[in-house]
Amino acid sequence: MRFLIILVAIVALAWFAAAQIPLGYALRKAPLNDMGVQWTQSEGTVWDGRIMGVYLNGQPVGDVDVALKPMSLVMFKPSLDVQWGGAGGRGAGTVTLLGGDAVRASDVRLQQNVSALESLSTDLRSVGGTFRLSGGDVRIDGDACTQASGALQTDTLSIAAQQFGREFSDVTGALGCENGAFDLTMTGQGPAGDTIAIDANATLQGEATINVVIDTQDRDIQMFLANAGFSREDGTWTYRRDATPGGAGTP
């Protein structure tokens, strides 16, 4: 009984100590700048705080609310419930410190307006639509992605097809890891046999590449693709864009 009382006291003390840690202090200790994360200011504590004006490699994220899950301290794996919104998107998830330099983000879901994605060309952003991730689960060791999963979906292409009285399925795919970088693979298909394949990867340091290949014989869609920055290669239409740390992109 004495041991249990001491254990409860230690846990209670840990909860109290965590509640008093300023969020700004914790942010300065984390290697967020190395991952391309920047913010204007923060308020509150790690128990319940807010990070304002957040950017990820040049992409505006908005404000991020964090709240410590008290029972996670008992398991010696501190976890934070995270929610963010603004700048054309919103999302939520749970971030857990696994020890050392390992971090896991679980139950991640996000919704981002394509028009607010700074890395895309103006023509593609003008189409609109939404990009979604559901059931996201990511593990990061050091500065590399070592495990990732989740369902991806966007309706941008179906919206673009509607402009020409056409139909096209939502583009869907999965999130993964490859050589320490996040890997996104997505595909879609139209009733006339038109297809699209998207392959993109991004590192925590901000380097990213997106490749889009569309196969269509529709002249109206081909004209749209030409105006949107696609080039004709081996009978298909290809779009490629590279991003460097800091958010700069080159088509």
LUMKOL-417409 format. One record per residue (C-alpha): residue in three letters; residue number from 1; x, y negated, z. Coordinates in nm, 2 decimals. Each point is the difference from the previous one (the first is absolute). Last residue first. Layout:
N
+------+-----+--------+--------+--------+
! type ! seq !      X !      Y !      Z !
+------+-----+--------+--------+--------+
!  ALA ! NUM !      X !      Y !      Z !
...
+------+-----+--------+--------+--------+
//
This chain:
251
+------+-----+--------+--------+--------+
! type ! seq !      X !      Y !      Z !
+------+-----+--------+--------+--------+
!  PRO ! 251 !   0.81 !  -2.29 !  -6.26 !
!  THR ! 250 !   0.22 !  -0.15 !   0.27 !
!  GLY ! 249 !  -0.11 !  -0.05 !   0.36 !
!  ALA ! 248 !   0.12 !  -0.19 !   0.30 !
!  GLY ! 247 !  -0.16 !   0.12 !   0.32 !
!  GLY ! 246 !   0.29 !  -0.06 !   0.24 !
!  PRO ! 245 !   0.18 !   0.31 !  -0.09 !
!  THR ! 244 !  -0.02 !   0.06 !  -0.37 !
!  ALA ! 243 !  -0.31 !   0.10 !  -0.20 !
!  ASP ! 242 !  -0.02 !   0.19 !  -0.33 !
!  ARG ! 241 !  -0.29 !   0.00 !  -0.24 !
!  ARG ! 240 !  -0.08 !   0.24 !  -0.28 !
!  TYR ! 239 !  -0.31 !   0.01 !  -0.23 !
!  THR ! 238 !  -0.03 !   0.26 !  -0.27 !
!  TRP ! 237 !  -0.26 !   0.05 !  -0.28 !
!  THR ! 236 !   0.03 !   0.33 !  -0.18 !
!  GLY ! 235 !   0.08 !   0.11 !  -0.36 !
!  ASP ! 234 !   0.37 !   0.03 !   0.06 !
!  GLU ! 233 !   0.03 !  -0.33 !   0.18 !
!  ARG ! 232 !  -0.24 !  -0.30 !  -0.05 !
!  SER ! 231 !   0.06 !  -0.27 !   0.27 !
!  PHE ! 230 !  -0.23 !  -0.11 !   0.27 !
!  GLY ! 229 !   0.01 !  -0.37 !   0.13 !
!  ALA ! 228 !  -0.37 !  -0.06 !   0.05 !
!  ASN ! 227 !  -0.05 !  -0.15 !  -0.35 !
!  ALA ! 226 !   0.12 !   0.33 !  -0.16 !
!  LEU ! 225 !  -0.23 !   0.19 !   0.24 !
!  PHE ! 224 !  -0.30 !  -0.20 !  -0.10 !
!  MET ! 223 !   0.07 !   0.06 !  -0.37 !
!  GLN ! 222 !   0.03 !   0.37 !   0.06 !
!  ILE ! 221 !  -0.33 !   0.00 !   0.19 !
!  ASP ! 220 !  -0.17 !  -0.16 !  -0.30 !
!  ARG ! 219 !   0.17 !   0.23 !  -0.24 !
!  ASP ! 218 !  -0.11 !   0.32 !   0.19 !
!  GLN ! 217 !   0.25 !   0.27 !  -0.08 !
!  THR ! 216 !   0.11 !   0.04 !   0.36 !
!  ASP ! 215 !   0.30 !   0.15 !   0.19 !
!  ILE ! 214 !   0.10 !  -0.21 !   0.30 !
!  VAL ! 213 !   0.34 !   0.02 !   0.18 !
!  VAL ! 212 !   0.06 !  -0.21 !   0.31 !
!  ASN ! 211 !   0.34 !  -0.01 !   0.17 !
!  ILE ! 210 !   0.06 !  -0.19 !   0.33 !
!  THR ! 209 !   0.33 !  -0.05 !   0.16 !
!  ALA ! 208 !   0.09 !  -0.13 !   0.35 !
!  GLU ! 207 !   0.29 !  -0.13 !   0.20 !
!  GLY ! 206 !  -0.13 !  -0.17 !   0.32 !
!  GLN ! 205 !   0.23 !   0.14 !   0.26 !
!  LEU ! 204 !  -0.25 !   0.25 !   0.12 !
!  THR ! 203 !   0.02 !   0.16 !  -0.34 !
!  ALA ! 202 !  -0.27 !   0.01 !  -0.27 !
!  ASN ! 201 !  -0.11 !   0.25 !  -0.26 !
!  ALA ! 200 !  -0.25 !  -0.01 !  -0.28 !
!  ASP ! 199 !  -0.14 !   0.25 !  -0.25 !
!  ILE ! 198 !  -0.33 !  -0.08 !  -0.17 !
!  ALA ! 197 !  -0.16 !   0.22 !  -0.27 !
!  ILE ! 196 !  -0.29 !  -0.12 !  -0.22 !
!  THR ! 195 !  -0.21 !   0.20 !  -0.24 !
!  ASP ! 194 !  -0.25 !  -0.06 !  -0.28 !
!  GLY ! 193 !  -0.19 !   0.31 !  -0.10 !
!  ALA ! 192 !  -0.32 !  -0.16 !  -0.11 !
!  PRO ! 191 !  -0.16 !   0.05 !   0.34 !
!  GLY ! 190 !   0.28 !  -0.19 !   0.17 !
!  GLN ! 189 !   0.27 !   0.14 !   0.23 !
!  GLY ! 188 !   0.20 !  -0.10 !   0.30 !
!  THR ! 187 !   0.33 !   0.08 !   0.17 !
!  MET ! 186 !   0.20 !  -0.10 !   0.31 !
!  THR ! 185 !   0.35 !   0.07 !   0.14 !
!  LEU ! 184 !   0.14 !  -0.21 !   0.28 !
!  ASP ! 183 !   0.34 !   0.06 !   0.15 !
!  PHE ! 182 !   0.14 !  -0.16 !   0.32 !
!  ALA ! 181 !   0.38 !   0.00 !   0.00 !
!  GLY ! 180 !   0.25 !   0.22 !   0.19 !
!  ASN ! 179 !   0.08 !   0.22 !  -0.30 !
!  GLU ! 178 !  -0.36 !   0.07 !  -0.07 !
!  CYS ! 177 !  -0.29 !  -0.05 !   0.24 !
!  GLY ! 176 !  -0.38 !   0.04 !  -0.06 !
!  LEU ! 175 !  -0.32 !  -0.19 !  -0.06 !
!  ALA ! 174 !  -0.28 !   0.16 !  -0.21 !
!  GLY ! 173 !  -0.21 !  -0.07 !  -0.31 !
!  THR ! 172 !  -0.31 !  -0.16 !  -0.14 !
!  VAL ! 171 !  -0.09 !  -0.24 !  -0.28 !
!  ASP ! 170 !  -0.37 !  -0.06 !  -0.01 !
!  SER ! 169 !  -0.16 !   0.14 !  -0.31 !
!  PHE ! 168 !  -0.04 !  -0.19 !  -0.32 !
!  GLU ! 167 !  -0.30 !  -0.12 !  -0.19 !
!  ARG ! 166 !  -0.01 !  -0.25 !  -0.29 !
!  GLY ! 165 !  -0.21 !  -0.31 !  -0.08 !
!  PHE ! 164 !   0.31 !  -0.20 !  -0.07 !
!  GLN ! 163 !   0.01 !  -0.19 !   0.32 !
!  GLN ! 162 !  -0.11 !   0.32 !   0.18 !
!  ALA ! 161 !   0.34 !   0.15 !  -0.09 !
!  ALA ! 160 !   0.18 !  -0.26 !   0.22 !
!  ILE ! 159 !  -0.22 !   0.09 !   0.30 !
!  SER ! 158 !   0.07 !   0.37 !  -0.05 !
!  LEU ! 157 !   0.37 !  -0.08 !  -0.01 !
!  THR ! 156 !  -0.01 !  -0.20 !   0.33 !
!  ASP ! 155 !  -0.20 !   0.27 !   0.19 !
!  THR ! 154 !   0.29 !   0.11 !   0.22 !
!  GLN ! 153 !   0.06 !   0.31 !   0.21 !
!  LEU ! 152 !   0.27 !   0.16 !   0.21 !
!  ALA ! 151 !  -0.03 !   0.29 !   0.25 !
!  GLY ! 150 !   0.27 !   0.05 !   0.27 !
!  SER ! 149 !   0.33 !   0.18 !   0.07 !
!  ALA ! 148 !   0.35 !  -0.10 !   0.11 !
!  GLN ! 147 !   0.31 !   0.16 !   0.14 !
!  THR ! 146 !   0.37 !  -0.11 !   0.01 !
!  CYS ! 145 !  -0.03 !  -0.37 !  -0.09 !
!  ALA ! 144 !   0.33 !  -0.16 !   0.06 !
!  ASP ! 143 !   0.14 !  -0.29 !   0.20 !
!  GLY ! 142 !   0.06 !   0.19 !   0.32 !
!  ASP ! 141 !  -0.23 !   0.29 !   0.00 !
!  ILE ! 140 !  -0.35 !  -0.09 !  -0.13 !
!  ARG ! 139 !  -0.30 !   0.22 !   0.02 !
!  VAL ! 138 !  -0.32 !  -0.08 !  -0.18 !
!  ASP ! 137 !  -0.36 !   0.12 !   0.02 !
!  GLY ! 136 !  -0.27 !  -0.18 !  -0.20 !
!  GLY ! 135 !  -0.35 !   0.14 !   0.01 !
!  SER ! 134 !  -0.13 !  -0.26 !  -0.24 !
!  LEU ! 133 !   0.18 !  -0.25 !  -0.23 !
!  ARG ! 132 !  -0.20 !  -0.24 !  -0.22 !
!  PHE ! 131 !   0.07 !  -0.24 !  -0.28 !
!  THR ! 130 !  -0.28 !  -0.23 !  -0.10 !
!  GLY ! 129 !  -0.12 !  -0.16 !  -0.32 !
!  GLY ! 128 !   0.11 !  -0.31 !  -0.18 !
!  VAL ! 127 !   0.08 !  -0.04 !  -0.37 !
!  SER ! 126 !   0.18 !  -0.33 !   0.07 !
!  ARG ! 125 !   0.27 !   0.19 !   0.18 !
!  LEU ! 124 !   0.09 !   0.19 !  -0.31 !
!  ASP ! 123 !   0.04 !  -0.31 !  -0.21 !
!  THR ! 122 !   0.20 !  -0.18 !   0.27 !
!  SER ! 121 !   0.25 !   0.28 !   0.02 !
!  LEU ! 120 !   0.03 !   0.21 !   0.31 !
!  SER ! 119 !   0.24 !  -0.06 !   0.29 !
!  GLU ! 118 !  -0.22 !  -0.26 !   0.17 !
!  LEU ! 117 !  -0.29 !   0.24 !   0.07 !
!  ALA ! 116 !  -0.29 !  -0.24 !   0.09 !
!  SER ! 115 !  -0.21 !   0.07 !  -0.31 !
!  VAL ! 114 !   0.03 !   0.38 !   0.07 !
!  ASN ! 113 !  -0.20 !  -0.05 !   0.32 !
!  GLN ! 112 !   0.13 !   0.22 !   0.27 !
!  GLN ! 111 !  -0.18 !   0.26 !   0.21 !
!  LEU ! 110 !   0.19 !   0.20 !   0.26 !
!  ARG ! 109 !  -0.02 !   0.31 !   0.20 !
!  VAL ! 108 !   0.27 !   0.15 !   0.22 !
!  ASP ! 107 !  -0.10 !   0.29 !   0.23 !
!  SER ! 106 !   0.37 !   0.03 !   0.10 !
!  ALA ! 105 !   0.32 !  -0.21 !  -0.01 !
!  ARG ! 104 !   0.29 !   0.19 !   0.14 !
!  VAL ! 103 !   0.34 !  -0.15 !   0.11 !
!  ALA ! 102 !   0.34 !   0.16 !   0.04 !
!  ASP ! 101 !   0.31 !  -0.21 !   0.09 !
!  GLY ! 100 !   0.06 !   0.18 !   0.33 !
!  GLY !  99 !  -0.32 !   0.11 !   0.15 !
!  LEU !  98 !  -0.34 !   0.07 !  -0.15 !
!  LEU !  97 !  -0.14 !  -0.36 !   0.01 !
!  THR !  96 !  -0.36 !   0.02 !  -0.11 !
!  VAL !  95 !  -0.19 !  -0.23 !  -0.23 !
!  THR !  94 !  -0.38 !   0.04 !  -0.03 !
!  GLY !  93 !  -0.20 !  -0.13 !  -0.30 !
!  ALA !  92 !  -0.20 !  -0.29 !  -0.14 !
!  GLY !  91 !  -0.06 !  -0.19 !  -0.32 !
!  ARG !  90 !  -0.10 !  -0.32 !  -0.16 !
!  GLY !  89 !   0.06 !  -0.18 !  -0.33 !
!  GLY !  88 !  -0.02 !  -0.32 !  -0.20 !
!  ALA !  87 !   0.24 !  -0.21 !   0.20 !
!  GLY !  86 !  -0.18 !   0.08 !   0.32 !
!  GLY !  85 !  -0.03 !   0.30 !   0.23 !
!  TRP !  84 !   0.20 !   0.22 !   0.23 !
!  GLN !  83 !  -0.06 !   0.27 !   0.26 !
!  VAL !  82 !   0.25 !   0.20 !   0.20 !
!  ASP !  81 !  -0.06 !   0.24 !   0.29 !
!  LEU !  80 !   0.34 !   0.04 !   0.16 !
!  SER !  79 !   0.16 !   0.32 !   0.13 !
!  PRO !  78 !   0.27 !   0.06 !   0.26 !
!  LYS !  77 !   0.13 !   0.36 !  -0.01 !
!  PHE !  76 !   0.10 !   0.08 !   0.36 !
!  MET !  75 !  -0.31 !   0.23 !   0.03 !
!  VAL !  74 !  -0.12 !  -0.20 !   0.30 !
!  LEU !  73 !   0.08 !  -0.32 !  -0.20 !
!  SER !  72 !  -0.25 !   0.10 !  -0.27 !
!  MET !  71 !  -0.28 !  -0.01 !   0.26 !
!  PRO !  70 !   0.02 !  -0.38 !   0.00 !
!  LYS !  69 !  -0.06 !  -0.05 !  -0.38 !
!  LEU !  68 !   0.17 !  -0.34 !  -0.07 !
!  ALA !  67 !  -0.20 !  -0.25 !  -0.20 !
!  VAL !  66 !   0.12 !  -0.18 !  -0.31 !
!  ASP !  65 !  -0.18 !  -0.25 !  -0.22 !
!  VAL !  64 !   0.16 !  -0.10 !  -0.33 !
!  ASP !  63 !  -0.07 !  -0.33 !  -0.19 !
!  GLY !  62 !   0.03 !  -0.03 !  -0.38 !
!  VAL !  61 !   0.18 !   0.24 !  -0.23 !
!  PRO !  60 !   0.16 !  -0.23 !  -0.25 !
!  GLN !  59 !   0.24 !   0.18 !  -0.24 !
!  GLY !  58 !   0.36 !  -0.14 !   0.00 !
!  ASN !  57 !   0.16 !   0.32 !   0.13 !
!  LEU !  56 !  -0.27 !   0.05 !   0.26 !
!  TYR !  55 !  -0.14 !  -0.34 !   0.12 !
!  VAL !  54 !  -0.17 !  -0.06 !   0.34 !
!  GLY !  53 !  -0.16 !  -0.34 !   0.07 !
!  MET !  52 !  -0.10 !   0.08 !   0.36 !
!  ILE !  51 !   0.10 !   0.29 !   0.23 !
!  ARG !  50 !  -0.26 !   0.06 !   0.27 !
!  GLY !  49 !   0.01 !   0.15 !   0.35 !
!  ASP !  48 !  -0.15 !   0.24 !   0.24 !
!  TRP !  47 !   0.22 !   0.24 !   0.20 !
!  VAL !  46 !   0.31 !  -0.10 !  -0.20 !
!  THR !  45 !  -0.06 !  -0.35 !   0.14 !
!  GLY !  44 !  -0.17 !  -0.31 !  -0.12 !
!  GLU !  43 !   0.09 !  -0.23 !  -0.29 !
!  SER !  42 !   0.20 !   0.02 !  -0.31 !
!  GLN !  41 !   0.13 !  -0.25 !  -0.26 !
!  THR !  40 !   0.09 !  -0.05 !  -0.37 !
!  TRP !  39 !   0.06 !   0.36 !  -0.11 !
!  GLN !  38 !   0.25 !   0.20 !  -0.20 !
!  VAL !  37 !   0.02 !   0.36 !  -0.09 !
!  GLY !  36 !   0.26 !   0.10 !  -0.27 !
!  MET !  35 !   0.10 !   0.32 !   0.16 !
!  ASP !  34 !   0.33 !  -0.14 !   0.13 !
!  ASN !  33 !  -0.21 !  -0.28 !   0.15 !
!  LEU !  32 !  -0.20 !   0.26 !   0.19 !
!  PRO !  31 !   0.29 !   0.15 !   0.19 !
!  ALA !  30 !  -0.18 !  -0.02 !   0.33 !
!  LYS !  29 !   0.16 !  -0.20 !   0.29 !
!  ARG !  28 !  -0.14 !  -0.33 !  -0.13 !
!  LEU !  27 !  -0.34 !   0.15 !  -0.02 !
!  ALA !  26 !   0.01 !   0.12 !   0.36 !
!  TYR !  25 !   0.09 !  -0.35 !   0.12 !
!  GLY !  24 !  -0.28 !  -0.16 !  -0.20 !
!  LEU !  23 !  -0.25 !   0.25 !   0.15 !
!  PRO !  22 !   0.08 !  -0.12 !   0.35 !
!  ILE !  21 !   0.05 !   0.30 !   0.23 !
!  GLN !  20 !  -0.23 !  -0.04 !   0.30 !
!  ALA !  19 !  -0.25 !   0.28 !  -0.09 !
!  ALA !  18 !   0.29 !   0.24 !  -0.04 !
!  ALA !  17 !   0.11 !  -0.07 !   0.35 !
!  PHE !  16 !  -0.35 !   0.06 !   0.14 !
!  TRP !  15 !  -0.04 !   0.33 !  -0.19 !
!  ALA !  14 !   0.35 !   0.11 !   0.11 !
!  LEU !  13 !  -0.09 !  -0.08 !   0.36 !
!  ALA !  12 !  -0.32 !   0.20 !  -0.03 !
!  VAL !  11 !   0.19 !   0.29 !  -0.14 !
!  ILE !  10 !   0.26 !  -0.01 !   0.28 !
!  ALA !   9 !  -0.28 !  -0.03 !   0.27 !
!  VAL !   8 !  -0.18 !   0.30 !  -0.15 !
!  LEU !   7 !   0.32 !   0.20 !   0.01 !
!  ILE !   6 !   0.07 !  -0.10 !   0.36 !
!  ILE !   5 !  -0.36 !   0.10 !   0.10 !
!  LEU !   4 !   0.04 !   0.33 !  -0.18 !
!  PHE !   3 !   0.33 !   0.08 !   0.17 !
!  ARG !   2 !  -0.16 !  -0.08 !   0.34 !
!  MET !   1 !  -0.28 !   0.24 !  -0.08 !
+------+-----+--------+--------+--------+
//
